[in-house]
Amino acid sequence: MLPFECGTQQLTRSTLHSHSEFRKPRRTYLYVATRLISILNNILTFSVNIENENEEKVYLKVTQTHLLVSCSVDTDKTYLSRYAYFLLDKYLNFYPAKDMDNFYWPDFFDATGKSKFLEIENKGNTFEIKLRTKYQFFYKPGLALPLISGKYWVRRSEVQGCSVASKHKNQTEVTAYCVLDPLSLHIQNQDNKELTLLIPIKITLNKDQRSFKSMLRYMNPSNSYELTVEDDDQYLLNNICKEMWKNTLFFQNKNAKTGILSKKYIERNLTQFKLWEQAFPLVSGQKFVYYQPIYGLRYIKGKPTKKDISSCEFSPEIPTLKFFLKDKGDYYTLEIKFSVNEKIFNFASHLTTHYFAASDIDPKRFYLLGSPEDAELVSFFARINFSLPVLKKHYHSHFKVFTDKIRRLYGIKNDKLKLPA
């Protein structure tokens, strides 16, 4: 039994070496041939040949916290056979660690060993296991769910944006603002991810003074351009933009000796949300506001690319998150939507921006969410198309604690489902 890295199904080479004294010979080549014979009820059966020795079978089962290993010879609770060791060594290849989540599908197989949810493709020395097309995602025990406390944040009051002033009359070069949204924000879970922020940009206007002709440059704190201020609101807003830029790059400030981050993601995220609350009424009063998904702030320099930027607008209402639990036969789905003025909307299918809600019918109208916890929930559900399926077998033992918190803080409409006690 080999333990995975905490919270993952990741096997490391150091773990393998700590459970076996076998090693590859350094000076000579050792021939090891492996073949995945079958997968039945989450048990992987491999054939292993070492040099001219007899073929032996190795059996693996991926659980939530450990890799269970058995072999047709030698292996027991305290000893890992040569065949098992060299199979796993070859699986790791030259990597220090490898994820085995692809082989972790608890309770997804029926008594015959088949699965209505999975497609299994034999590729010779391995199997590709993936969800069928109709299932984009499924909860598996051990999946990290958003932390919900409901204690550390008081939902803000609705604020009205400043009226949009027509102060650009007869001007050709003006200051606009752009929401920069890192596409990796919803994918990565490390402390070094960047955050959604606002940045001033210089644009030139067409003769109608209603649309831009060209974009001149990003006005980020790292360049040497002087930022002209057209009114008090822009002065305040520009200072907030500087703080956002500094905060989102704070992960670069590591202790030179220990490599420890001076600020964790949760701290930076809370700070960034507070800055957005300050910026919201000010940017709502700006005439030219845009949105741009980005791959990283290192690319934000020089002249913006016109095709990458689209106009957007901000609405002052606070969106309320709505959750729906639906019975799909063998499983439930927990779906998330939002409401504004008692009207319920679906989230925009390709929503990426972290602190805002946007509907599928008006995806460039942004509503600032009510709290950082709202933002974390929306970010999590955005990765899975705003619907989280969970097998009924897993609901009571693994998922109910999460839905109980959702129900207490947000409410859940469950269409009179008969849920397990």
Residue pairs with C-beta under 8 A, 6 or more apart in sequence:
1 66
1 67
1 68
1 69
1 77
2 11
2 15
2 16
2 19
2 66
2 67
2 69
2 88
3 15
3 65
3 66
4 10
4 11
4 15
4 65
4 66
4 67
4 100
5 11
5 12
5 97
7 142
7 144
8 99
8 101
9 62
9 64
9 99
9 100
9 101
9 103
9 104
9 142
10 97
10 98
10 99
10 100
10 101
11 67
11 88
11 91
11 92
11 97
11 98
11 100
12 96
12 97
13 89
13 92
13 95
13 96
13 97
14 96
16 85
16 88
16 89
16 92
17 23
19 80
20 80
20 85
22 80
22 82
22 85
22 86
24 30
24 86
24 89
30 50
30 51
30 86
31 49
31 50
31 51
32 48
32 49
32 50
32 86
32 87
32 89
32 90
33 48
33 49
34 46
34 47
34 48
34 49
34 87
34 90
34 91
34 125
35 46
35 47
35 124
35 125
36 44
36 45
36 46
36 122
36 125
36 126
36 127
37 45
37 46
37 47
37 57
38 44
38 45
39 45
39 103
39 120
39 127
39 129
40 109
40 113
41 109
41 113
42 61
42 62
42 103
42 104
42 105
42 106
42 109
43 59
43 60
43 61
44 59
44 60
44 61
44 62
44 103
44 127
45 57
45 58
45 59
46 57
46 58
46 59
46 60
46 87
47 55
47 56
47 57
48 55
48 56
48 57
48 58
48 83
48 84
48 86
48 87
49 55
50 82
50 83
50 86
56 71
56 72
56 73
56 81
56 83
57 71
57 72
58 69
58 70
58 71
58 72
58 75
58 81
58 83
58 84
58 87
59 69
59 70
59 71
60 67
60 68
60 69
60 103
61 67
61 68
62 68
62 100
62 101
62 103
62 104
63 104
63 106
64 104
64 106
64 141
64 142
65 142
67 100
69 75
69 80
69 84
69 88
70 84
71 81
71 83
71 84
72 83
73 81
73 83
74 81
74 82
74 83
74 84
75 81
75 83
75 84
91 98
92 98
102 128
102 129
103 129
104 140
105 115
105 118
105 129
105 140
106 140
106 141
106 394
107 391
107 393
107 394
108 115
108 117
108 118
108 138
108 391
109 115
109 118
110 116
116 132
116 330
117 131
117 132
117 135
117 138
118 129
118 130
118 131
118 132
119 129
119 130
119 131
119 132
120 127
120 128
120 129
121 127
121 128
121 129
131 137
131 138
135 389
136 384
136 385
136 387
137 384
137 385
137 387
137 388
137 389
138 331
138 389
138 390
138 391
139 388
139 389
139 390
139 391
139 394
139 398
139 399
140 394
141 394
141 397
141 398
142 398
144 189
145 380
145 402
146 373
146 376
146 377
146 380
147 373
147 376
148 373
148 377
148 402
148 405
148 406
148 409
149 373
150 373
150 405
150 408
150 409
153 371
153 372
153 373
155 318
155 370
155 371
156 277
156 318
156 370
156 371
158 316
158 317
158 318
159 280
159 281
159 316
160 281
160 316
161 280
161 281
161 283
161 284
161 285
161 314
161 316
162 233
162 281
162 282
162 284
162 285
163 285
164 285
164 286
164 287
165 231
165 285
165 287
166 287
167 230
167 231
168 174
168 205
168 209
168 230
168 287
169 209
170 209
171 205
171 209
172 204
172 205
173 202
173 203
173 204
173 205
173 216
174 202
174 203
174 204
174 205
174 230
174 288
175 200
175 201
175 202
175 203
175 219
175 227
175 228
175 229
175 230
175 234
176 200
176 201
176 202
176 203
176 212
176 286
176 288
176 289
176 290
177 198
177 199
177 200
177 201
177 237
177 241
177 283
177 286
177 288
177 289
177 290
178 198
178 199
178 200
178 201
178 218
178 289
178 290
178 291
178 292
178 304
178 309
179 196
179 197
179 198
179 289
179 290
179 291
179 292
179 312
179 353
179 366
180 196
180 197
180 198
180 199
180 292
180 294
180 297
180 300
181 196
181 291
181 292
181 293
181 294
181 352
181 353
181 354
182 193
182 194
182 195
182 196
182 293
182 294
182 295
182 296
182 297
183 293
183 294
183 295
183 352
184 193
184 194
184 295
184 296
185 193
185 194
185 195
185 196
185 352
185 354
185 379
186 352
186 354
186 379
186 382
186 383
187 383
190 265
191 251
191 261
191 264
191 265
192 251
192 252
192 261
192 265
193 251
193 265
194 248
194 249
194 251
194 296
194 297
195 244
195 247
195 248
195 268
195 269
195 272
195 354
196 272
196 276
196 353
196 354
196 355
196 356
197 241
197 244
197 245
197 247
197 248
197 272
198 237
198 240
198 241
198 244
198 276
198 279
198 283
199 218
199 219
199 220
199 241
199 244
199 245
199 300
200 219
200 227
200 234
200 237
200 238
200 241
201 215
201 216
201 217
201 218
201 219
201 290
201 304
202 215
202 216
202 217
202 219
202 225
203 212
203 213
203 214
203 215
203 216
203 288
204 212
204 213
204 214
204 216
205 211
205 212
205 213
206 212
206 213
212 288
214 306
215 303
215 304
215 305
215 306
215 309
216 303
217 223
217 225
217 302
217 303
217 304
218 300
218 301
218 302
218 303
218 304
219 225
219 227
219 238
220 245
220 297
220 300
220 301
221 242
221 245
221 246
222 301
223 301
227 238
229 235
229 238
233 282
233 285
233 286
234 282
234 286
236 282
237 279
237 282
237 283
237 286
240 275
240 278
240 279
240 282
241 279
243 275
244 272
244 275
244 276
244 279
245 297
247 268
247 271
247 272
247 275
248 268
248 272
248 297
249 297
250 262
250 263
250 268
251 261
251 263
251 265
251 268
253 261
253 262
253 263
254 260
254 261
254 262
255 262
269 372
269 375
269 376
270 372
272 355
273 355
273 371
273 372
273 375
276 355
276 368
277 368
280 314
280 316
280 368
281 316
283 289
283 314
284 314
284 316
288 311
289 311
289 312
289 313
289 314
290 309
290 310
290 311
290 312
291 309
291 310
291 311
291 312
291 353
291 364
291 366
292 304
292 308
292 309
292 310
293 308
293 352
294 300
310 364
311 364
312 364
312 365
312 366
313 364
313 365
313 366
314 365
314 366
314 367
314 368
315 340
315 365
315 366
315 367
317 340
317 341
317 367
318 367
318 368
318 369
318 370
319 338
319 339
319 340
319 357
319 367
319 369
319 370
319 374
320 338
320 339
320 340
320 370
320 410
321 336
321 337
321 338
321 374
321 377
321 378
321 410
322 336
322 337
322 338
322 339
322 344
322 410
322 411
322 413
323 334
323 335
323 336
323 337
323 406
323 407
323 410
323 411
323 412
323 413
324 334
324 335
324 336
324 337
324 412
324 413
324 414
324 415
325 332
325 333
325 334
325 335
325 403
325 412
325 413
325 414
325 415
325 417
325 419
326 332
326 333
326 335
326 414
326 415
326 417
327 415
327 417
328 389
330 391
330 392
331 389
331 390
331 391
331 392
332 389
332 390
332 392
332 395
332 417
333 387
333 388
333 389
333 390
334 387
334 388
334 390
334 403
334 406
334 412
335 386
335 387
335 388
336 347
336 377
336 378
336 381
336 386
336 387
337 344
337 345
337 346
337 347
337 386
338 344
338 345
338 347
338 357
338 359
338 367
339 345
340 367
345 357
345 359
345 360
345 361
346 359
346 360
346 386
347 357
347 358
347 359
347 360
347 378
347 381
347 382
347 386
348 358
348 359
348 360
348 363
349 360
349 385
350 363
351 357
351 358
351 363
351 378
351 382
352 382
353 366
354 375
354 378
354 379
355 368
355 369
355 375
356 366
356 367
356 368
356 369
357 366
357 367
357 369
357 378
358 364
358 365
358 366
358 367
359 365
369 375
369 378
381 387
381 388
390 398
390 399
392 420
395 419
395 420
396 420
396 421
400 419
400 420
403 412
406 412
